[in-house]
Amino acid sequence: MLTRVYDNLIVQTVCRVMIPFIQIYALYVIAHGHYSPGGGFQGGVILTAALALIFLAYGQGPAIRRMNRIQAVIFCSIGVAIYVGIGLYCLLAGGNFLDYSQLAPLLHVSVPRARSLGILGVEIGVGLAVMTAMYSIILDIAGQSGNETQSTDTEPETGPQTANRKPDSSQ
């Protein structure tokens, strides 16, 4: 679906300039999600927007060279593992799931600082998982789900080319 490459110098130049700023802003949203509005989900979606710009400006090939489906699945799994790992550690340490005060002895910091670092870790995991899951959706829309060759035999045939066709005797 998104296989055509548009060689528009203006669009590619604007994207080349804008994408680093979009990525930095997304990392800011993730990093400051526990202090201000934002967080992992919002930052992950903004990072996906940067990857979508690569898709739109440069085509499917350069975008997939930056991150293919296998890498997306691996990074999504790492993001979920970070989230679940922090929660399970808190459970095993005697607290509730995601009770960040249980991280204080592990990190050798005060309880408020442990909560802040625990939330930051969870936000990073969520951001990574959301970014790669949304990117996987973009790959599905672009036709990169493994069945790129779709048959058009089910579509009804119309036009002058079907008027001269002999009926199929196998039916």
C-alpha positions, 0 to 999 in steps of 0.5 A: 500500500505505501510502497511508492516513494515520493521524491519531494525534496521539500518534504524530505528536508522538512522531515529530516529537520523536524524528526529529531525535534519530535523525538526529543520532545517525545523523550521529554514527555516520557521523562517528565511524565511523573512530574507533569502531564504526559508520560509513557503512552503520550511519549510513545505515540509521539515517537511513533509519529516520527516513524510515521513521518519517515514512512510518509516522506521516504517510503516503506524501505527506509522506514523498515530499515530503521525498524522492522517487524521483528525489532518492533516485537522485541522492543515491545516485549522489552517495554512490557518486561520493564513494566512487569519486572518493576511490578513483580520486584515490588511484589517479591519485596513484600509490597503491592504491585508497583509499590515503588517504596520497595525499590528504595533498598535496591536503589540505595536511595530514599523512599520518595526518590525510589518512587520517582525512579520507579515511576520513570522506569515504568514510563520508559517501559510503557513508552517503548511498548506503545511506540512499537505497538503503534509502529506495528499497526502502521506496518499492518496498514502498509501491508507488512504483515507477511501476506503482501501479495493479496489476490484480486480474484475475489473482485468482480471483473468489469470492463471491455476485457471481460466481454470477449472472455469465454466462460470457464468450463470447470464450473 
